[in-house]
Amino acid sequence: MHPKNPSPVRVAIFLTTAFALAYGIDFSLSLLGGPEKNLLIYQFALMARMFTPFLGVILAITLTGASLKDGLKNYGVRVGGHFLKCFIAAITIPLAMLGIGVVYASIAGLPVQNPAEAFLKQLGGGLPIDPATFLFLIIFSSILTGATFNAIFAFGEEIGWRGLLLEELKAKLGYVKTSILIGSIWSAWHFPLILMFGYNYPENRELGLILYTVLCIIWTGILMILKNESGSVIHPSIMHGTLNAFGGLMAMTIPVERIIGLPVGVLSIASSFTILVILSLIFKSG
């Protein structure tokens, strides 16, 4: 098994498994009434759902008679190179998206607030801490959580999208086409969540499908750069986990409709695309 010899069979097994299991979880949740009736079950199901691509990778490797150890290594389960540089990039990219998003929001005349102040107001001033210190603690804890706990769950996805799919497709399709294809597949994997439960888009769900697909394509481009630079899915997992950890902070910083602001609106598309261009120039990928 070698990435230079792509296997349509492995891709087919992976996609069938990842989508069948994830969609099965989604429709089971709908029968239980979704988050409105069973929030705890819904939250646990979302975490379990993130490992369906990982299960797809395991099946794709084993059912095609390849070595599981070698297969996972070829797909990026290793330390890789340029570890520190890529680690720093992985934990700072979401913060850079937030910063650039704030700049674009200010230019567009959208409301921008210190999320720490907003949160302290919600608590009624119950914490004896100044907003600047509190904001630093929120950012620090988001990075710490994103690079550890969240990254473990993000790995369940990344070994599939930026692991198996990337290694199986990039030799034939190249950087841009692979980004578009993987990003579109990654987005489609979330479609039932968006349509049935309003995941990321409580309102304007149909428009959310389009916006999320564009975002997943751009984010895939960024995550691919990290993967290609390091040869490891560790760094995409860390960035993915950190981006998830920053979601609430982003939304509170620019309090507008989800389809407009951060982390999943038009503003996020603009901010993320800016990051993609900058990283492409820095890492000279693609």
Residue, then its C-alpha position, 0 to 999 in steps of 0.5 A: m500500500h503506497p499513496k502513489n498507487p491510489s486505490p478507488v476501493r479504499v476510497a469507496i469503503f472509507l466513504t461508504t462507512a463514514f457516511a453510513l455511520a454518520y447519517g445513521i447516527d443523525f437519523s437515529l437522533s431525529l427519531l429521539g427528538g434531536p437536541e431539544k428533547n435529548l440534549l445530552i444524548y445529542q452532544f455525546a452522539l456528535m462526539a461519537r460521530m466524529f470517529t466515523p471517518f476513523l472507522g472508515v479508514i480502519l475498514a478501508i485498510t484492513l478489507t483491502g489486505a494492507s497492514l494496518k500499522d503501515g496504512l495508518k502511517n502512510y495516511g499521516v499517523r506519525v510525528g512528521g517533520h517541522f513539528l514545532k513550526c506546524f504546531i505553532a501554525a495550527i494553534t494560531i491560525p484560528l486566532a488569526m481568523l478571529g483577528i482578521g475577522v474583527v478587522y473586516a467586521s470593523i470595515a463593514g460597520l458590523p458590531v464588534q465587542n470584547p467577548a470577555e466583557a459581554f460574558l461578564k455582563q451575562l454573569g452580572g459582574g459575579l467574577p472579580i476579574d478585569p475583562a482584559t485578563f479574562l479575555f487572555l484566560i479565555i483565549f489561553s484555555s481555548i488553545l489548550t483545550g483545542a490542542t488537547f481534548n478537542a484535537i483527539f476528537a478532531f483526529g477521528e475526522e482528520i485521519g479520513w479527510r486529510g489522511l486517507l482521502l488526501e493521500e489517495l487523491k492528491a497525486k491524480l487531482g492536484y492541490v486545488k481540485t483535491s481541496i475542492l473535492i475533499g471540502s465538498i465531501w467533508s461538508a456533505w458529511h454534515f448535511p443532515l445535522i444542518l438540515m435536521f438540527g440547524y447545526n451551525y445554522p439554526e436559521n437559513r439552513e439551506l443557505g447554510l449548506i452552501l456557506y458551509t461547503v465554501l468554508c470546508i473547501i477553504w479550510t481543507g486548503i489550509l489543513m492540507i498545507l499543514k498536512n503536506e508540510s509536516g506529513s502528519v495528521i496531528h497538526p490538522s487535528i490540532m487546528h481543527g480542534t482549536l477552531n472548534a474551541f474558538g467557535g463560541l468566542m468568535a460568535m460573541t466577538i462579532p454578535v451578528e447572524r450566523i450566516i454573516g459573522l464568525p465562525v461559519g458565515v460570510l465573514s468567516i469565508a473572507s477571513s479564512f480565505t485571507i489566511l489560505v492565501i497567506l499560508s500558500l505564500i509562506f509554505k509555497s504549497g500548491 
